[in-house]
Amino acid sequence: MTVPLTATGATLASPEEVRAFVDTEIVPYADTWDQDERLPAPLMARMGELGLWAPFLPPAAGGSGTSWSALGRLHEEIGRGCSSVRSFLTVHTMVTWTVQRWGSDAQRGRWLPGLATGEILGAFCLTEPGSGSDAAAPGTVATPAGSGWVINGEKKWMTAGQAAGLLLVFGQTETGMSAFLVDARAPGVEITPIRGVMGTRAGMLASIALRDVRVGPDALIGPPGWAAGTVMTGALDLGRYSVACGCVGIVQACLDACVAYTSGRRVRDGQLSELQLIRRKISDMVVGVRAARLLCAEAGRLKDADDPATIMATWVAKYHASTAATAAASDAVQIHGANGFTADHPAARLFRDSKVAEVIEGSTELQQITIAGEAYREVAR
Ligand SMILES: Cc1cc2nc3c(=O)[nH]c(=O)nc-3n(C[C@H](O)[C@H](O)[C@H](O)COP(=O)(O)OP(=O)(O)OC[C@H]3O[C@@H](n4cnc5c(N)ncnc54)[C@H](O)[C@@H]3O)c2cc1C
């Protein structure tokens, strides 16, 4: 199917330019954004200039045709600087990919130009107050009305919900789970900021109520009742990949911070960097980041090859990378002592942000269940 668009986005910046952007325009401000509980609008525009929002789109749709492997490295780099920024990229990727992969020509034509540049940000609206891990059980309902639908329900914990222009909303229709593209400004959409979360505090989370929201037939992705094994599975796989890669960045940030801190701090027994118990923690971070990076690279390689084995490889990568991130961040706080509890050093934010990754896009427990289940299935084959 052709994309009825002409290029509108910026070409993706080089890896060196992205690294410089993270070092100079993200790292110095991440703790301020964390305290403010929001990301500044100029940052969003700057990310658009650098082509960061949806580089995986083909050039005709405003992207750079970037591979999934390259996208993973990009999300690692952003995750090194700020997990809240990475979380925006994660959900935006999930929504934009859905429009590109499963949308009609009309849906692509309407939404992709804005999504490509980040002028329209996407929010992925699956979780509800009563259903999280059990993603297939949303209480949101879409009822046929004329040629379109009326949607009613409550969504909770939407990353970027305070900033998004396009909501990808999952709800039940008569034949099963369906996915809808809903304009965040549509009458009946009520967006309530969620404040005071522990990690990714600048992720601008929101609860989103849908009260008799009327959408046309062009809001539905694919046929009714069709979203569970297609839109939802594919988007969650990409989200999981993005979070895994972001966690590689967290471990790298912990390592960088700890090497710098221990090199400049003396205790009674000498320089921190010379103490064996400290070096053990540093070596765990080195091994953790390298192993996680390799697992993410493998998941990305399989995505680029369109190999369905990428689904399990991504579960494994996310499980390892997220638990490596929480371990590294916990050690980073320990190494920084009292300083690790303050916003003067990144360790505290990295610690809080890393824990989020063990809950979202398939919690640690769901990953353990899924990965072990695959091991038993392999034996039975
Ligand atoms: C910062 C943040 C951002 C988020 N952003 C989004 C977003 O953009 N869009 C969105 O749709 N959702 C989002 N979420 C919600 C997230 O996807 C859910 O929190 C997640 O799916 C877990 O669901 P839950 O919180 O309801 O936990 P529950 O499902 O209630 O699970 C609670 C605990 O029980 C464990 N558990 C569940 N089932 C089992 C089992 N069978 N065996 C053993 N243990 C089990 C879980 O692992 C977890 O530890 C976000 C959450 C956070 C914290």
The ligand as an SDF file (V2000), in Angstrom:
LIG
                    3D

 53 58  0  0  0  0  0  0  0  0999 V2000
    5.3510    5.5910   34.9510 C   0  0  0  0  0  0  0  0  0  0  0  0
    4.2990    4.7410   34.2720 C   0  0  0  0  0  0  0  0  0  0  0  0
    3.9600    4.9920   32.9560 C   0  0  0  0  0  0  0  0  0  0  0  0
    2.9710    4.2360   32.3270 C   0  0  0  0  0  0  0  0  0  0  0  0
    2.5850    4.5490   31.0420 N   0  0  0  0  0  0  0  0  0  0  0  0
    1.5760    3.8620   30.4520 C   0  0  0  0  0  0  0  0  0  0  0  0
    1.1100    4.2220   29.1410 C   0  0  0  0  0  0  0  0  0  0  0  0
    1.6340    5.1330   28.5020 O   0  0  0  0  0  0  0  0  0  0  0  0
    0.0680    3.5340   28.6150 N   0  0  0  0  0  0  0  0  0  0  0  0
   -0.5370    2.5000   29.2770 C   0  0  0  0  0  0  0  0  0  0  0  0
   -1.4780    1.9190   28.7290 O   0  0  0  0  0  0  0  0  0  0  0  0
   -0.1340    2.1540   30.5300 N   0  0  0  0  0  0  0  0  0  0  0  0
    0.9130    2.8010   31.1240 C   0  0  0  0  0  0  0  0  0  0  0  0
    1.3380    2.4550   32.3880 N   0  0  0  0  0  0  0  0  0  0  0  0
    0.6650    1.3640   33.0980 C   0  0  0  0  0  0  0  0  0  0  0  0
    1.4860    0.0750   33.0520 C   0  0  0  0  0  0  0  0  0  0  0  0
    1.4180   -0.4790   31.7570 O   0  0  0  0  0  0  0  0  0  0  0  0
    0.9110   -0.8700   34.1210 C   0  0  0  0  0  0  0  0  0  0  0  0
    1.2640   -0.3160   35.3690 O   0  0  0  0  0  0  0  0  0  0  0  0
    1.4450   -2.2780   33.9890 C   0  0  0  0  0  0  0  0  0  0  0  0
    0.8490   -2.9060   32.8680 O   0  0  0  0  0  0  0  0  0  0  0  0
    1.1500   -3.1160   35.2380 C   0  0  0  0  0  0  0  0  0  0  0  0
   -0.2170   -3.0570   35.5140 O   0  0  0  0  0  0  0  0  0  0  0  0
   -0.7210   -2.6290   36.9790 P   0  0  0  0  0  0  0  0  0  0  0  0
    0.0190   -1.4400   37.4230 O   0  0  0  0  0  0  0  0  0  0  0  0
   -2.2040   -2.5740   36.9280 O   0  0  0  0  0  0  0  0  0  0  0  0
   -0.2780   -3.8300   37.9200 O   0  0  0  0  0  0  0  0  0  0  0  0
   -1.0970   -5.1750   38.1820 P   0  0  0  0  0  0  0  0  0  0  0  0
   -1.5000   -5.8080   36.9010 O   0  0  0  0  0  0  0  0  0  0  0  0
   -2.1560   -4.9200   39.1930 O   0  0  0  0  0  0  0  0  0  0  0  0
    0.0550   -6.0740   38.8440 O   0  0  0  0  0  0  0  0  0  0  0  0
    0.5230   -5.8020   40.1740 C   0  0  0  0  0  0  0  0  0  0  0  0
    1.7190   -6.6990   40.4460 C   0  0  0  0  0  0  0  0  0  0  0  0
    1.3160   -8.0750   40.3190 O   0  0  0  0  0  0  0  0  0  0  0  0
    2.1970   -8.7310   39.4490 C   0  0  0  0  0  0  0  0  0  0  0  0
    1.4840   -9.7640   38.7000 N   0  0  0  0  0  0  0  0  0  0  0  0
    0.4650   -9.5990   37.8270 C   0  0  0  0  0  0  0  0  0  0  0  0
    0.0910  -10.7910   37.3210 N   0  0  0  0  0  0  0  0  0  0  0  0
    0.8960  -11.7250   37.8910 C   0  0  0  0  0  0  0  0  0  0  0  0
    1.0160  -13.1580   37.7890 C   0  0  0  0  0  0  0  0  0  0  0  0
    0.2490  -13.8430   36.9730 N   0  0  0  0  0  0  0  0  0  0  0  0
    1.9540  -13.7880   38.5540 N   0  0  0  0  0  0  0  0  0  0  0  0
    2.7700  -13.0750   39.3860 C   0  0  0  0  0  0  0  0  0  0  0  0
    2.6980  -11.7300   39.5260 N   0  0  0  0  0  0  0  0  0  0  0  0
    1.7780  -11.0730   38.7970 C   0  0  0  0  0  0  0  0  0  0  0  0
    2.7300   -7.6540   38.5050 C   0  0  0  0  0  0  0  0  0  0  0  0
    3.9610   -8.0290   37.9450 O   0  0  0  0  0  0  0  0  0  0  0  0
    2.8610   -6.4850   39.4470 C   0  0  0  0  0  0  0  0  0  0  0  0
    4.0940   -6.5890   40.1290 O   0  0  0  0  0  0  0  0  0  0  0  0
    2.3360    3.1790   33.0300 C   0  0  0  0  0  0  0  0  0  0  0  0
    2.7160    2.9120   34.3500 C   0  0  0  0  0  0  0  0  0  0  0  0
    3.6820    3.6800   34.9650 C   0  0  0  0  0  0  0  0  0  0  0  0
    4.0500    3.3670   36.3810 C   0  0  0  0  0  0  0  0  0  0  0  0
  1  2  1  0
  2  3  1  0
  2 52  2  0
  3  4  2  0
  4  5  1  0
  4 50  1  0
  5  6  2  0
  6  7  1  0
  6 13  1  0
  7  8  2  0
  7  9  1  0
  9 10  1  0
 10 11  2  0
 10 12  1  0
 12 13  2  0
 13 14  1  0
 14 15  1  0
 14 50  1  0
 15 16  1  0
 16 17  1  0
 16 18  1  0
 18 19  1  0
 18 20  1  0
 20 21  1  0
 20 22  1  0
 22 23  1  0
 23 24  1  0
 24 25  2  0
 24 26  1  0
 24 27  1  0
 27 28  1  0
 28 29  2  0
 28 30  1  0
 28 31  1  0
 31 32  1  0
 32 33  1  0
 33 34  1  0
 33 48  1  0
 34 35  1  0
 35 36  1  0
 35 46  1  0
 36 37  1  0
 36 45  1  0
 37 38  2  0
 38 39  1  0
 39 40  1  0
 39 45  2  0
 40 41  1  0
 40 42  2  0
 42 43  1  0
 43 44  2  0
 44 45  1  0
 46 47  1  0
 46 48  1  0
 48 49  1  0
 50 51  2  0
 51 52  1  0
 52 53  1  0
M  END
$$$$
